[in-house]
Structure formats: C-alpha cells, structure tokens
Amino acid sequence: MNKKLFFNMVFFIVGTFMVVLMATIVALNFARDARIFQKAVVTATVEDTSKPAEEGGPDDFKTVQYKRAEEPAQAKTDTKNEEGTSPKPEKIKVEVINYTNVKNLAEEVRATLEASGYSVSAGNKKTNSPQSTLIVERNDKKAGEGIQKILKAGKVVKWADPNSKYDVTVIIGDDFKP
C-alpha cells in the first residue's frame, strides 16, 4: 500500500470519527436544553422596594416581578410547615438578589424557581465585599429547605421580617455554582 493512500484512509477515518463525535455532542446538548422551547410567556413589572439604610435595607434596590401567562407546574418539596403539611410553592413568594458580578445569574435562579412553581422576583445589588449564598426565611412558612434542595446551594437561616412581602429571600453569593 502506498503512503498517499494510507494517509488518505487515516484522514478519512479520523475525520469521520470527529464529525460523528461533534454531532453526538450537539444532539446531547440540544436534548438537554430543549426545555427552552417550553417556557411560558412572562410579563415584568418594576417595583421600588428600597428602604432607607437606617432600617437595614438597601437604599437603591428595585425588584422586577415576573408573572407567568399560564400556571406553573407544582414542585415537590419535603419541607413541612407548622401544621405538618408541605407548603405549596405557588403560594410562596421568593425574592432573589444577585450579589455577584455574574450577569443574569438572578434571572437564571428566578427561572429555575419559577419552573418549580414559586412566585419569584429577581434583582441585582452591587457590592465589592464577598458574600455567601443564603436562603433567608422571612416568616414561618418554612420553604427555605425546599428552595435549598432545588438550588443545591446556600445556607438556610431564619430572619423574621413581618413587614416583608416575601416569604423567602435568596441571596446569591460568590460561592454559588449554577
């Protein structure tokens, strides 16, 4: 067998293998991300939720409230409230605040929680100091552990705020891995 024929055969075999490998990778990624075609249409409204700094709140923070055009699927959680029943995600209001420099991270978390049935607002807060991911329960609905299981991140803490319109606040910190 001459050298030219040998190299042509090797080139053909390696090239074919590479094309099949790339096609497989594209197909797997498309199948994994095919859920993007199933997203419902949402509407957004901007709300000013700023509190003066002396009240312990951010002084320049606005949240965006997203509402689905159709009912979201109900998520399954193992958390129980005081009556011993699981809280229904569609009745839990969640606030997501991105304290990282990663753009659109709050939106990704919002989409993940909305897909599980939660009512979610998302926003960003600029900070130069590192922040840990926290899931703050604002009342006695005890939904923090269910959200922690969905996000697979964060420490659940109780920080009661009877004036808060949210049941849970998710603070996305530098340790969050999407």
Backbone bond lengths (Angstrom), bond angles and torsions (degrees), N, CA, C in turn:
res aa  C-N    CA-C-N  psi(-1)  N-CA   C-N-CA  omega(-1)  CA-C   N-CA-C  phi
1 M - - - 1.437 - - 1.529 107.72 -
2 N 1.301 116.82 132.89 1.460 117.78 -177.89 1.539 110.54 -81.69
3 K 1.342 115.96 165.17 1.469 122.16 -174.48 1.522 111.40 -66.63
4 K 1.311 117.87 -39.34 1.452 120.36 -177.37 1.526 111.14 -63.49
5 L 1.313 117.37 -43.82 1.458 121.32 177.98 1.522 110.72 -64.75
6 F 1.326 117.70 -40.99 1.464 122.69 178.44 1.535 110.82 -59.48
7 F 1.332 117.32 -49.80 1.465 121.20 -178.91 1.533 111.53 -66.27
8 N 1.313 117.51 -35.83 1.462 120.36 176.07 1.525 111.30 -63.51
9 M 1.322 117.72 -41.90 1.463 122.05 178.70 1.537 111.19 -65.40
10 V 1.334 116.09 -45.27 1.468 120.13 178.98 1.534 109.64 -61.88
11 F 1.321 116.83 -45.08 1.459 121.52 179.56 1.532 110.49 -60.62
12 F 1.322 117.49 -43.09 1.454 122.38 179.27 1.535 110.99 -63.01
13 I 1.319 117.27 -46.44 1.469 121.45 -178.72 1.527 111.02 -64.86
14 V 1.327 117.29 -47.19 1.469 120.82 179.89 1.527 109.89 -64.41
15 G 1.321 117.41 -42.90 1.465 120.75 179.26 1.512 112.23 -62.10
16 T 1.313 117.03 -43.50 1.459 121.20 177.85 1.522 111.13 -62.17
17 F 1.318 116.43 -43.68 1.467 121.00 177.64 1.527 110.67 -59.15
18 M 1.323 118.32 -44.07 1.465 122.46 -178.45 1.528 110.79 -65.25
19 V 1.313 117.71 -41.48 1.464 120.77 179.27 1.524 110.22 -64.27
20 V 1.318 118.12 -44.86 1.462 121.68 178.70 1.523 110.23 -63.35
21 L 1.325 118.25 -42.12 1.465 122.04 178.90 1.524 110.93 -62.31
22 M 1.314 117.77 -46.55 1.469 121.03 179.82 1.526 111.30 -64.30
23 A 1.320 117.60 -40.45 1.462 120.80 178.88 1.523 110.67 -63.72
24 T 1.318 117.31 -39.04 1.461 121.60 177.63 1.521 110.89 -64.27
25 I 1.313 117.68 -44.15 1.469 121.64 179.67 1.526 110.49 -63.39
26 V 1.303 117.94 -43.95 1.465 121.44 178.42 1.522 110.30 -62.70
27 A 1.319 117.87 -43.57 1.461 121.16 -179.58 1.523 111.25 -63.69
28 L 1.314 118.21 -41.91 1.463 121.56 179.13 1.524 110.78 -65.43
29 N 1.322 118.04 -43.23 1.461 120.59 178.50 1.521 111.67 -65.89
30 F 1.315 117.21 -39.17 1.453 119.73 177.96 1.523 110.91 -64.81
31 A 1.312 117.26 -43.23 1.466 120.61 179.34 1.521 110.63 -62.93
32 R 1.323 117.31 -38.70 1.464 121.30 179.90 1.521 110.74 -68.31
33 D 1.320 117.94 -38.26 1.452 121.96 -176.31 1.522 113.31 -97.09
34 A 1.316 118.47 10.26 1.462 120.86 -177.65 1.526 111.40 -65.29
35 R 1.306 118.10 -14.11 1.461 121.02 179.63 1.531 111.84 -64.55
36 I 1.324 118.83 -15.92 1.461 120.55 179.82 1.515 111.52 -64.01
37 F 1.321 117.76 -23.34 1.450 120.58 179.18 1.523 111.75 -82.20
38 Q 1.318 117.79 -7.57 1.454 121.94 -177.41 1.527 112.64 -102.36
39 K 1.329 118.28 3.76 1.456 120.65 -177.23 1.527 110.68 -71.03
40 A 1.313 114.68 140.10 1.454 120.37 177.81 1.523 109.96 -82.08
41 V 1.299 115.60 157.66 1.452 120.58 176.81 1.528 108.11 -73.30
42 V 1.325 116.99 137.28 1.458 121.18 -179.45 1.516 109.83 -122.37
43 T 1.335 114.61 155.24 1.457 120.73 173.01 1.520 107.42 -116.10
44 A 1.322 116.59 147.84 1.459 121.14 -176.92 1.522 110.05 -122.04
45 T 1.336 115.12 138.43 1.458 121.64 172.39 1.516 107.93 -130.24
46 V 1.331 116.83 139.06 1.458 121.78 -179.23 1.521 108.52 -95.52
47 E 1.335 115.37 132.39 1.458 121.58 179.14 1.520 108.94 -123.79
48 D 1.320 116.51 139.46 1.454 121.82 176.37 1.521 107.04 -89.41
49 T 1.327 117.37 109.36 1.464 122.11 -179.82 1.514 111.02 -111.74
50 S 1.308 116.19 24.38 1.461 118.63 -176.57 1.518 110.25 -73.68
51 K 1.320 115.20 143.31 1.456 124.16 174.07 1.518 106.50 -121.44
52 P 1.308 117.75 148.88 1.462 118.27 175.11 1.525 110.29 -59.80
53 A 1.326 116.12 149.00 1.461 121.03 -177.61 1.521 111.78 -58.44
54 E 1.336 118.56 -30.53 1.471 120.08 -178.88 1.524 112.30 -70.50
55 E 1.345 117.88 -17.56 1.456 121.15 175.43 1.518 111.85 -88.50
56 G 1.315 117.90 0.59 1.451 121.68 177.16 1.507 114.39 89.42
57 G 1.315 117.89 10.13 1.449 119.94 -178.25 1.512 111.45 -110.32
58 P 1.319 116.56 166.67 1.462 119.49 175.97 1.529 108.83 -69.69
59 D 1.300 117.03 140.46 1.459 120.43 -174.84 1.522 113.74 -90.04
60 D 1.311 119.84 -9.55 1.457 121.57 -177.68 1.526 111.58 -135.98
61 F 1.322 117.03 43.85 1.461 120.62 -172.01 1.524 110.25 -110.83
62 K 1.313 116.18 131.87 1.460 122.53 174.37 1.517 107.74 -124.54
63 T 1.294 116.61 141.37 1.456 120.05 178.00 1.519 109.23 -109.90
64 V 1.296 114.77 157.07 1.457 121.29 176.42 1.515 106.80 -115.21
65 Q 1.313 116.72 122.41 1.458 122.36 179.99 1.521 108.52 -96.39
66 Y 1.319 117.03 124.80 1.462 122.21 179.61 1.515 108.94 -108.69
67 K 1.308 116.23 135.97 1.457 120.62 177.71 1.516 108.28 -127.22
68 R 1.313 116.18 132.17 1.457 121.57 -179.87 1.524 110.50 -77.04
69 A 1.304 114.95 151.00 1.452 120.90 177.62 1.525 110.81 -78.14
70 E 1.319 116.44 -18.86 1.459 121.11 178.94 1.514 108.68 -134.55
71 E 1.310 117.05 165.49 1.462 121.49 -178.50 1.522 111.32 -68.67
72 P 1.342 118.77 129.99 1.460 120.85 176.52 1.518 110.96 -75.85
73 A 1.323 114.86 158.31 1.465 120.82 177.28 1.515 109.33 -69.36
74 Q 1.330 116.43 145.43 1.457 120.53 -179.23 1.519 110.04 -82.31
75 A 1.337 115.61 132.77 1.462 120.41 179.54 1.516 109.88 -85.16
76 K 1.312 115.37 156.51 1.450 121.18 175.94 1.515 108.50 -100.65
77 T 1.328 116.17 125.05 1.456 120.88 177.24 1.512 108.36 -128.61
78 D 1.321 115.50 153.87 1.453 121.28 178.49 1.513 112.41 -95.99
79 T 1.315 118.80 -4.71 1.449 121.76 -176.49 1.512 110.07 -72.90
80 K 1.300 115.54 146.93 1.452 122.29 -179.60 1.519 108.98 -120.55
81 N 1.344 117.12 145.13 1.446 119.93 174.41 1.519 109.12 -92.43
82 E 1.329 118.14 -168.99 1.466 120.81 -174.98 1.519 113.04 -61.47
83 E 1.324 117.35 -32.51 1.459 120.21 -179.38 1.523 112.07 -79.00
84 G 1.324 118.83 -4.63 1.455 122.13 179.07 1.519 113.36 87.96
85 T 1.340 117.33 9.31 1.451 120.15 177.67 1.514 109.02 -108.86
86 S 1.309 116.12 155.07 1.461 120.45 179.30 1.521 109.82 -74.12
87 P 1.341 117.54 136.19 1.464 118.21 175.64 1.519 109.95 -70.22
88 K 1.316 116.65 142.00 1.462 120.60 179.17 1.514 108.52 -81.90
89 P 1.344 117.98 126.28 1.467 120.81 -176.31 1.515 113.89 -56.15
90 E 1.358 117.80 -35.21 1.461 117.76 -177.01 1.526 112.04 -68.67
91 K 1.321 117.28 -13.55 1.457 120.45 177.35 1.529 111.82 -97.12
92 I 1.317 117.44 -1.24 1.464 122.04 -179.82 1.523 108.99 -98.66
93 K 1.329 115.93 124.54 1.466 121.14 177.17 1.520 108.50 -97.92
94 V 1.326 115.77 124.69 1.464 121.53 -175.03 1.527 109.32 -118.90
95 E 1.319 115.54 137.02 1.455 122.86 174.35 1.522 107.23 -110.53
96 V 1.322 117.82 128.64 1.464 122.62 179.10 1.523 107.89 -114.64
97 I 1.335 115.61 124.00 1.461 120.93 179.16 1.519 108.50 -121.44
98 N 1.327 116.07 124.27 1.462 122.43 179.92 1.527 108.88 -92.25
99 Y 1.318 116.97 111.11 1.458 122.24 177.56 1.526 111.58 -100.60
100 T 1.320 117.53 17.55 1.464 120.86 179.57 1.516 109.55 -106.41
101 N 1.308 116.21 175.03 1.460 121.39 175.75 1.526 112.05 -92.58
102 V 1.332 117.16 7.30 1.460 122.02 -179.55 1.529 108.65 -84.16
103 K 1.320 116.97 119.38 1.457 121.41 -178.76 1.523 110.91 -70.39
104 N 1.308 115.45 145.63 1.471 125.00 174.94 1.520 114.19 64.79
105 L 1.318 118.56 12.91 1.461 120.28 179.56 1.525 110.54 -68.91
106 A 1.323 117.40 -39.57 1.467 120.40 177.82 1.531 110.24 -62.85
107 E 1.321 117.04 -36.22 1.462 120.81 179.24 1.525 111.29 -67.64
108 E 1.333 116.87 -37.71 1.464 120.30 177.85 1.530 110.41 -65.09
109 V 1.333 116.04 -44.32 1.470 119.95 179.22 1.526 109.66 -65.67
110 R 1.340 117.06 -40.53 1.461 121.08 177.58 1.525 110.43 -58.25
111 A 1.318 116.94 -46.46 1.463 120.97 -179.49 1.530 111.33 -62.98
112 T 1.330 116.13 -39.90 1.468 120.58 178.90 1.521 110.87 -63.01
113 L 1.333 116.86 -45.83 1.471 120.27 -178.58 1.529 111.35 -71.46
114 E 1.325 117.91 -37.25 1.462 119.79 176.63 1.520 111.50 -64.33
115 A 1.323 116.59 -35.56 1.466 120.23 177.54 1.526 110.60 -64.18
116 S 1.334 116.56 -23.81 1.458 121.13 178.10 1.520 111.68 -91.75
117 G 1.334 117.61 0.01 1.452 120.44 173.61 1.519 115.85 104.31
118 Y 1.308 119.29 1.38 1.462 121.61 -178.93 1.525 110.75 -82.06
119 S 1.327 116.64 152.44 1.461 122.95 171.60 1.523 106.62 -91.19
120 V 1.346 117.68 117.29 1.467 120.91 -167.44 1.522 112.28 -127.20
121 S 1.342 115.39 139.22 1.467 123.50 168.50 1.515 106.87 -114.77
122 A 1.328 117.19 144.06 1.460 120.37 -178.19 1.514 110.15 -131.26
123 G 1.337 115.75 146.94 1.450 121.25 177.84 1.513 110.92 -159.55
124 N 1.327 115.71 173.79 1.462 121.97 -179.79 1.511 109.41 -122.03
125 K 1.310 116.27 149.79 1.454 123.04 175.54 1.511 107.58 -136.40
126 K 1.310 116.84 124.66 1.458 120.31 -179.10 1.522 109.45 -82.81
127 T 1.327 114.75 134.74 1.457 120.81 177.22 1.516 108.66 -151.28
128 N 1.292 115.86 150.53 1.463 120.60 177.66 1.521 111.89 -100.96
129 S 1.311 116.58 -14.02 1.462 119.34 -179.51 1.523 109.68 -93.28
130 P 1.341 116.89 143.05 1.466 119.88 -179.92 1.526 110.66 -64.35
131 Q 1.305 115.88 145.00 1.453 122.48 -177.25 1.525 108.33 -130.30
132 S 1.328 117.02 141.04 1.459 121.62 175.60 1.520 109.17 -90.35
133 T 1.323 116.16 152.59 1.452 120.66 178.26 1.521 109.44 -74.60
134 L 1.324 115.48 126.60 1.463 121.73 -179.62 1.517 109.52 -130.00
135 I 1.320 114.82 147.98 1.461 121.87 172.01 1.521 105.04 -118.68
136 V 1.327 115.70 107.09 1.464 121.88 -171.88 1.519 109.28 -99.94
137 E 1.346 115.67 118.45 1.466 121.13 175.35 1.526 107.66 -84.78
138 R 1.331 116.97 122.42 1.469 122.21 -175.93 1.527 113.12 -92.70
139 N 1.334 117.42 -12.79 1.465 121.25 -179.20 1.522 109.45 -148.79
140 D 1.320 117.36 -163.36 1.460 121.82 -175.08 1.526 114.70 -93.91
141 K 1.317 118.77 16.67 1.471 120.84 -179.31 1.528 112.35 -75.41
142 K 1.301 118.27 -17.01 1.469 124.26 175.90 1.525 113.43 52.59
143 A 1.314 116.66 51.20 1.456 121.47 179.44 1.523 111.89 -97.70
144 G 1.317 118.31 -3.39 1.464 122.27 -175.70 1.514 113.85 -61.13
145 E 1.323 117.01 -41.24 1.467 119.94 -178.25 1.527 111.87 -66.92
146 G 1.322 117.21 -36.13 1.461 120.53 177.17 1.522 111.15 -64.58
147 I 1.327 116.56 -41.05 1.465 121.03 177.79 1.522 110.02 -68.19
148 Q 1.330 116.82 -38.63 1.469 120.71 178.14 1.526 110.41 -61.26
149 K 1.309 117.66 -39.53 1.470 121.11 178.62 1.527 111.50 -66.77
150 I 1.325 116.98 -36.68 1.466 120.47 179.78 1.523 109.95 -69.18
151 L 1.344 116.77 -45.76 1.465 120.86 -176.86 1.524 113.00 -81.76
152 K 1.334 116.42 -18.45 1.471 121.91 -177.77 1.524 110.75 55.40
153 A 1.329 115.50 39.90 1.463 120.56 -178.92 1.517 109.17 -163.73
154 G 1.321 114.49 162.55 1.451 120.99 171.95 1.512 114.08 91.57
155 K 1.309 113.76 155.82 1.455 122.21 177.03 1.522 107.26 -107.00
156 V 1.328 117.27 130.06 1.458 121.80 -179.79 1.533 108.30 -84.05
157 V 1.332 115.39 124.59 1.462 121.09 177.18 1.519 108.79 -128.84
158 K 1.319 115.90 152.77 1.461 122.52 177.98 1.512 108.11 -100.62
159 W 1.331 117.05 122.32 1.451 122.15 178.81 1.523 106.23 -142.21
160 A 1.335 114.72 84.78 1.460 120.77 -173.39 1.524 111.06 -64.00
161 D 1.306 114.64 133.85 1.455 122.11 176.08 1.524 107.06 -143.69
162 P 1.332 117.45 93.43 1.466 119.89 -176.00 1.525 113.20 -63.75
163 N 1.329 118.42 -18.54 1.459 121.71 -179.99 1.525 113.28 -89.31
164 S 1.318 117.80 -6.47 1.460 121.11 -178.46 1.525 110.40 -74.59
165 K 1.332 116.40 139.00 1.455 119.38 176.16 1.521 111.55 -85.65
166 Y 1.344 117.21 -2.00 1.453 122.48 179.52 1.523 110.24 -106.84
167 D 1.328 115.11 147.00 1.457 120.73 176.19 1.525 110.74 -85.05
168 V 1.335 116.21 -33.59 1.467 122.17 -177.64 1.521 108.39 -139.48
169 T 1.343 115.76 140.10 1.460 121.41 171.97 1.519 107.89 -117.45
170 V 1.324 116.74 125.60 1.473 121.73 176.62 1.518 106.85 -102.33
171 I 1.330 115.98 117.69 1.459 121.96 177.03 1.516 107.11 -101.34
172 I 1.321 116.15 111.91 1.455 120.95 -178.25 1.524 107.51 -84.94
173 G 1.332 115.98 117.47 1.451 121.50 -179.37 1.509 112.61 -105.91
174 D 1.323 114.15 -179.44 1.463 120.28 -177.07 1.537 112.79 -64.66
175 D 1.330 117.76 -19.63 1.462 120.74 -179.67 1.532 113.16 -85.66
176 F 1.340 118.39 -0.49 1.450 121.51 -178.44 1.519 111.49 -74.84
177 K 1.323 116.24 129.64 1.462 122.95 178.30 1.527 107.63 -115.78
178 P 1.353 117.97 109.94 1.480 119.75 -178.58 1.510 112.36 -69.46
